[in-house]
Amino acid sequence: MGIKMKKTLALLISAIIIFTLTACGNNNNRPENSSTPAEKTDSETPNVLIVYYSYSDTTEGIAQRLQEKTGGDLYKIEVVDQYPSDIYETSDRAEQERDSGNLPELAGKLPDMSDYDVILVGGPVWTSTVATPVMSFLKQVDFGGKEVAGFWTDSGNPGNYAADFEEQVEGAALHEGLGLSSVSSYGEDELNQELDAWLATIGNVPETESITGEKNNITITVGDNEITAELNDSKAAQEFKNSLPTTVSMTRMDEHEYYGSLKKPLTKTEDLQTGYEIGDLAFWTPGDLFAVYFDEPEEAPSGLMILGKITSDMSVFDTMDGSVEMQIEVSE
C-alpha cells in the first residue's frame, strides 16, 4: 500500500491524465497499436513517466499536453481485447472483471520503472472505482519505492477511486492525486490554471508557460486603490499565482488584517509558521483563509504559509471599508 508523502521532493514533477466516463464519441473500439512503449522526450535522463489508460481522445489529448508541460515520457495502457464502444456494456464487463479477479490482459511491453523517479498513473472512474485496465497495470508493475501519484476524472461522482487506487499501489511513496469532474466544462485557461496549480504543489516542477513568470509581482485592486505586492518562490505562493486572476471578498479584522476565502484552498505544502511581518500576504491554514496583514495583531496567529509581501504604501488600508472586494492579478 502506498505511503502518503508530504515532504518536498528534490526531483519531482507531475502531470495529469484525464478521462471523462460520460464523454461522447468514444473511440476505443478502433484498432490501436499492440505495443506502446514509453515515448521518450529529448531529455537524456527523463525522470518522470506518465502512464494513462484512454477510453476516448480526451485522455490522450490531455496527456500529450502535459507531456509538453513537464517533459515527461508517455506510456499508454492498452488491452488485448478492446472494450465495447457502448459505455454501459463496458461498465458491465469491467464489473465482471473485478468480481472474478480476471483483469484484462494488457498489450505490449511494460515500461522499465528503473528509468524514472516519478510515475504518474491516470485513468477513469468506472462505476465508482479504478478502471480495470489501470488495475491490471498496477497489479503487474513493481514500483520499487518510486514516487507515485494517481489521477482521475468523473462526471460528478468520484466514488472510492482515491482510496481504491491507494490500496492497489504497492511498494511506492504515494502522493496526493488530483480528481477532476466534468472536464469538458473547463475553459482553456481554467484547465491550464488547474493543472499548473496542482503541478506546483508536488515539488520542483519544470517551468511551464503558465507558472514561468519573469517576476512574481501582483496587483491588488480595491475600488480606486491599487496595491502592489511580490510573491515568494514557495510552492504555495506559485499555486496561488496560478489561480490568478481572482476576486476575493475580504473582511477587515480589527486594525491589522483583511481575510477571505479563496475559490479553492491552497494545498498545505509549506512549513507552517507563527506570526508575520507587517505587509505579509499569507494563507491561514486552520481556516483556509487568504490574509493581508497591514499592522501588528494583539496575538500572533499560527498555522501560516507566507505567500509574499506588499511593496506599495500601506496607508491605503486606513481608508478602506470593513468589507471589500480585492481583485488580484499578475502584474503586466
C-alpha positions as CSV (number, residue, x, y, z in Angstrom):
1,M,0.0,0.0,0.0
2,G,1.3,3.4,-0.9
3,I,2.7,5.6,1.8
4,K,1.4,9.2,1.7
5,M,4.2,11.6,1.5
6,K,4.0,15.3,2.2
7,K,7.7,16.1,2.1
8,T,9.1,18.4,-0.6
9,L,10.7,16.4,-3.3
10,A,14.1,17.3,-4.7
11,L,13.4,16.0,-8.2
12,L,9.7,15.8,-8.8
13,I,7.3,17.0,-11.5
14,S,3.9,15.9,-12.4
15,A,1.3,15.5,-15.0
16,I,-2.3,14.7,-15.1
17,I,-4.2,12.1,-17.0
18,I,-7.9,12.8,-17.7
19,F,-10.8,10.6,-18.5
20,T,-14.5,11.5,-18.8
21,L,-16.7,8.4,-18.4
22,T,-19.7,10.1,-20.0
23,A,-17.8,11.7,-22.9
24,C,-19.4,11.2,-26.3
25,G,-17.5,10.0,-29.3
26,N,-15.7,7.1,-27.6
27,N,-13.2,5.6,-30.0
28,N,-11.8,2.7,-28.0
29,N,-13.2,0.2,-30.5
30,R,-11.0,1.2,-33.3
31,P,-7.7,-0.7,-33.9
32,E,-4.8,0.5,-31.8
33,N,-1.1,-0.3,-31.8
34,S,-0.4,-3.5,-29.9
35,S,2.6,-2.1,-28.3
36,T,3.0,1.4,-26.9
37,P,6.4,1.8,-25.2
38,A,7.1,5.0,-23.4
39,E,7.6,7.8,-25.8
40,K,10.9,9.4,-25.0
41,T,11.4,13.1,-24.9
42,D,14.5,14.9,-25.9
43,S,15.8,14.7,-22.4
44,E,18.7,12.3,-22.0
45,T,17.7,11.4,-18.4
46,P,14.0,11.7,-18.1
47,N,12.8,11.1,-14.5
48,V,9.0,11.2,-15.0
49,L,6.7,8.6,-16.6
50,I,3.1,9.5,-17.4
51,V,1.1,6.3,-17.6
52,Y,-2.5,6.5,-18.8
53,Y,-5.4,4.5,-20.0
54,S,-7.6,6.2,-22.6
55,Y,-11.2,5.3,-23.4
56,S,-11.5,8.5,-25.6
57,D,-9.4,11.1,-27.2
58,T,-9.8,13.3,-24.1
59,T,-7.3,11.4,-22.0
60,E,-4.7,11.2,-24.8
61,G,-5.0,14.8,-25.7
62,I,-4.5,16.0,-22.1
63,A,-1.7,13.5,-21.6
64,Q,0.1,14.9,-24.6
65,R,-0.5,18.4,-23.5
66,L,1.0,17.7,-20.0
67,Q,3.9,15.9,-21.5
68,E,4.8,19.2,-23.2
69,K,4.4,20.9,-19.8
70,T,6.5,18.6,-17.8
71,G,8.9,17.0,-20.2
72,G,7.9,13.5,-19.0
73,D,7.6,10.3,-21.0
74,L,4.3,8.8,-22.1
75,Y,3.1,5.2,-21.8
76,K,-0.3,4.3,-23.0
77,I,-2.0,1.3,-21.3
78,E,-3.7,-0.8,-24.0
79,V,-5.7,-4.0,-23.7
80,V,-5.6,-7.0,-26.0
81,D,-9.4,-7.3,-26.1
82,Q,-10.8,-3.9,-26.8
83,Y,-13.8,-2.6,-24.8
84,P,-17.2,-2.0,-26.4
85,S,-18.0,1.5,-27.6
86,D,-21.1,1.4,-25.5
87,I,-20.2,2.7,-22.1
88,Y,-22.9,0.6,-20.3
89,E,-21.6,-2.6,-21.9
90,T,-18.1,-1.5,-20.9
91,S,-19.2,-0.9,-17.3
92,D,-20.8,-4.3,-17.2
93,R,-17.7,-6.0,-18.5
94,A,-15.5,-4.1,-16.1
95,E,-17.7,-5.1,-13.1
96,Q,-17.4,-8.8,-14.2
97,E,-13.6,-8.5,-14.4
98,R,-13.4,-7.0,-10.9
99,D,-15.7,-9.5,-9.4
100,S,-14.0,-12.5,-11.0
101,G,-10.5,-11.2,-10.5
102,N,-9.8,-11.8,-14.2
103,L,-8.4,-8.4,-15.1
104,P,-7.9,-7.5,-18.7
105,E,-4.7,-8.7,-20.5
106,L,-2.5,-5.8,-21.4
107,A,-0.9,-5.4,-24.8
108,G,2.7,-4.6,-25.3
109,K,5.7,-4.5,-23.0
110,L,5.6,-2.8,-19.6
111,P,7.8,0.2,-19.1
112,D,11.1,-0.1,-17.2
113,M,10.4,1.7,-13.9
114,S,14.1,1.9,-13.0
115,D,14.4,4.7,-15.6
116,Y,12.2,7.0,-13.6
117,D,11.9,8.8,-10.2
118,V,8.2,9.6,-10.5
119,I,5.4,7.6,-12.1
120,L,2.0,9.2,-12.7
121,V,-0.8,6.8,-13.3
122,G,-4.1,8.1,-14.7
123,G,-7.4,6.7,-15.7
124,P,-11.2,7.0,-15.5
125,V,-13.6,6.4,-12.7
126,W,-15.5,3.3,-13.7
127,T,-18.6,2.5,-11.6
128,S,-17.1,4.4,-8.6
129,T,-13.6,2.9,-8.7
130,V,-10.4,2.5,-10.7
131,A,-10.9,1.3,-14.3
132,T,-9.9,-2.3,-14.7
133,P,-7.1,-1.7,-17.3
134,V,-5.4,0.6,-14.7
135,M,-6.0,-2.1,-12.0
136,S,-4.3,-4.6,-14.3
137,F,-1.3,-2.3,-14.8
138,L,-0.9,-1.7,-11.0
139,K,-1.1,-5.4,-10.3
140,Q,1.8,-6.2,-12.7
141,V,4.3,-3.5,-12.1
142,D,7.0,-3.1,-9.4
143,F,7.3,0.5,-8.4
144,G,10.4,-0.2,-6.3
145,G,9.9,2.6,-3.9
146,K,9.3,5.2,-6.6
147,E,7.2,8.3,-6.1
148,V,3.7,7.6,-7.5
149,A,0.6,9.8,-7.9
150,G,-2.8,9.0,-9.4
151,F,-5.2,11.0,-11.5
152,W,-8.8,10.5,-12.3
153,T,-11.8,12.3,-13.8
154,D,-15.5,11.7,-13.3
155,S,-18.9,13.0,-14.4
156,G,-19.8,14.2,-10.9
157,N,-19.1,11.3,-8.5
158,P,-15.5,10.2,-7.9
159,G,-16.7,7.3,-5.8
160,N,-13.9,5.5,-4.0
161,Y,-11.3,6.0,-6.7
162,A,-8.7,7.7,-4.5
163,A,-8.9,5.2,-1.7
164,D,-9.1,2.2,-4.1
165,F,-6.1,3.4,-6.1
166,E,-4.1,3.8,-2.9
167,E,-4.8,0.3,-1.8
168,Q,-3.6,-1.1,-5.1
169,V,-0.3,0.8,-5.3
170,E,2.3,-1.3,-3.5
171,G,6.0,-0.6,-2.9
172,A,5.7,3.1,-3.6
173,A,5.7,6.5,-2.0
174,L,2.2,7.6,-2.8
175,H,1.4,11.3,-3.1
176,E,-2.0,13.0,-3.2
177,G,-3.5,12.8,-6.6
178,L,-5.9,15.1,-8.5
179,G,-9.5,14.4,-9.4
180,L,-11.4,16.5,-11.9
181,S,-15.2,16.4,-12.6
182,S,-16.8,17.3,-16.0
183,V,-13.5,18.1,-17.8
184,S,-15.4,19.2,-20.9
185,S,-16.9,22.1,-18.9
186,Y,-13.4,23.6,-18.3
187,G,-12.3,26.6,-20.4
188,E,-8.7,26.5,-21.8
189,D,-7.4,29.0,-19.3
190,E,-9.2,27.4,-16.4
191,L,-7.9,24.0,-17.2
192,N,-4.4,25.2,-17.5
193,Q,-4.6,27.0,-14.2
194,E,-5.9,23.9,-12.5
195,L,-3.2,21.7,-13.9
196,D,-0.4,24.2,-13.3
197,A,-1.5,25.0,-9.8
198,W,-1.6,21.2,-9.0
199,L,1.8,20.7,-10.5
200,A,3.3,23.5,-8.4
201,T,2.3,21.6,-5.2
202,I,4.2,18.4,-6.0
203,G,7.8,19.5,-5.8
204,N,10.3,21.2,-8.1
205,V,8.2,21.4,-11.2
206,P,9.9,22.3,-14.5
207,E,9.0,25.7,-15.7
208,T,5.7,25.8,-17.7
209,E,4.2,28.5,-19.7
210,S,1.7,29.3,-17.0
211,I,3.9,29.3,-14.0
212,T,7.0,30.7,-15.5
213,G,6.9,34.5,-15.0
214,E,9.9,36.8,-15.2
215,K,8.6,38.2,-11.9
216,N,6.2,37.3,-9.1
217,N,4.7,40.8,-9.0
218,I,1.0,41.0,-8.5
219,T,-1.5,43.9,-8.3
220,I,-4.4,44.1,-5.8
221,T,-7.1,46.5,-6.8
222,V,-9.7,47.7,-4.2
223,G,-12.1,50.2,-5.7
224,D,-9.9,53.1,-6.9
225,N,-6.9,51.9,-4.8
226,E,-4.1,49.8,-6.3
227,I,-1.8,47.8,-4.1
228,T,1.4,46.1,-5.4
229,A,3.0,43.0,-3.9
230,E,5.6,40.4,-4.7
231,L,5.1,36.7,-4.2
232,N,7.9,34.5,-3.0
233,D,9.1,31.3,-4.8
234,S,7.4,28.8,-2.4
235,K,5.1,26.1,-3.9
236,A,2.1,27.6,-2.1
237,A,2.8,31.1,-3.5
238,Q,3.2,29.7,-7.0
239,E,0.0,27.7,-6.6
240,F,-1.7,31.0,-5.6
241,K,-0.1,32.8,-8.5
242,N,-1.5,30.2,-10.9
243,S,-5.0,30.8,-9.6
244,L,-4.9,34.4,-10.7
245,P,-6.7,36.5,-11.7
246,T,-9.3,36.2,-9.0
247,T,-11.6,38.3,-6.9
248,V,-11.7,37.7,-3.1
249,S,-14.4,39.0,-0.8
250,M,-12.3,40.3,2.2
251,T,-13.4,41.2,5.7
252,R,-11.4,43.6,8.0
253,M,-10.4,42.2,11.4
254,D,-9.7,45.0,13.9
255,E,-6.9,47.2,12.6
256,H,-4.4,44.6,11.4
257,E,-5.7,42.4,8.6
258,Y,-8.2,41.6,5.9
259,Y,-9.2,37.9,5.4
260,G,-11.3,36.0,2.9
261,S,-11.9,32.6,1.3
262,L,-10.2,31.7,-2.0
263,K,-12.3,29.8,-4.6
264,K,-10.1,26.8,-3.9
265,P,-8.0,26.5,-0.7
266,L,-4.2,26.2,-1.2
267,T,-2.5,22.8,-0.7
268,K,-0.7,22.7,2.7
269,T,2.8,22.2,1.4
270,E,4.9,24.6,3.3
271,D,6.3,24.5,6.8
272,L,3.8,26.4,8.9
273,Q,4.9,29.4,11.0
274,T,3.6,31.5,13.8
275,G,3.4,35.2,13.4
276,Y,4.1,37.5,10.4
277,E,5.7,40.8,9.4
278,I,3.7,43.8,8.5
279,G,2.9,43.7,4.8
280,D,2.8,39.9,4.5
281,L,0.4,38.1,2.3
282,A,-0.4,34.7,3.8
283,F,-2.7,31.7,3.8
284,W,-4.0,30.8,7.2
285,T,-4.4,27.0,7.2
286,P,-6.6,26.5,10.2
287,G,-9.4,28.4,8.5
288,D,-8.3,28.0,4.9
289,L,-8.3,31.8,4.5
290,F,-6.2,34.2,2.5
291,A,-5.0,37.1,4.6
292,V,-3.4,40.5,4.1
293,Y,-1.6,41.8,7.2
294,F,-1.1,45.6,7.4
295,D,-0.4,46.0,11.1
296,E,0.6,44.1,14.2
297,P,-2.0,41.9,15.9
298,E,-2.6,41.5,19.6
299,E,-1.7,37.9,19.3
300,A,0.4,36.3,16.6
301,P,-1.6,33.8,14.6
302,S,-0.2,30.3,14.0
303,G,-0.5,27.9,11.0
304,L,0.5,30.5,8.4
305,M,2.0,29.9,4.9
306,I,3.6,33.2,3.9
307,L,3.0,33.9,0.2
308,G,4.6,37.3,-0.3
309,K,4.8,40.9,0.8
310,I,3.2,44.2,-0.1
311,T,5.6,46.6,-1.8
312,S,3.5,49.7,-2.0
313,D,2.4,52.3,0.6
314,M,0.2,50.6,3.1
315,S,-1.5,53.8,4.4
316,V,-4.2,53.0,1.8
317,F,-5.6,50.4,4.3
318,D,-6.5,53.3,6.7
319,T,-9.3,54.4,4.3
320,M,-10.7,51.1,3.3
321,D,-14.1,49.8,4.4
322,G,-14.8,46.8,6.7
323,S,-15.8,44.6,3.7
324,V,-14.1,45.0,0.3
325,E,-13.6,43.1,-2.9
326,M,-10.0,42.5,-3.8
327,Q,-9.2,41.9,-7.5
328,I,-5.9,40.2,-7.6
329,E,-3.9,39.6,-10.8
330,V,-0.3,39.1,-12.0
331,S,1.2,42.4,-12.9
332,E,1.9,43.1,-16.6
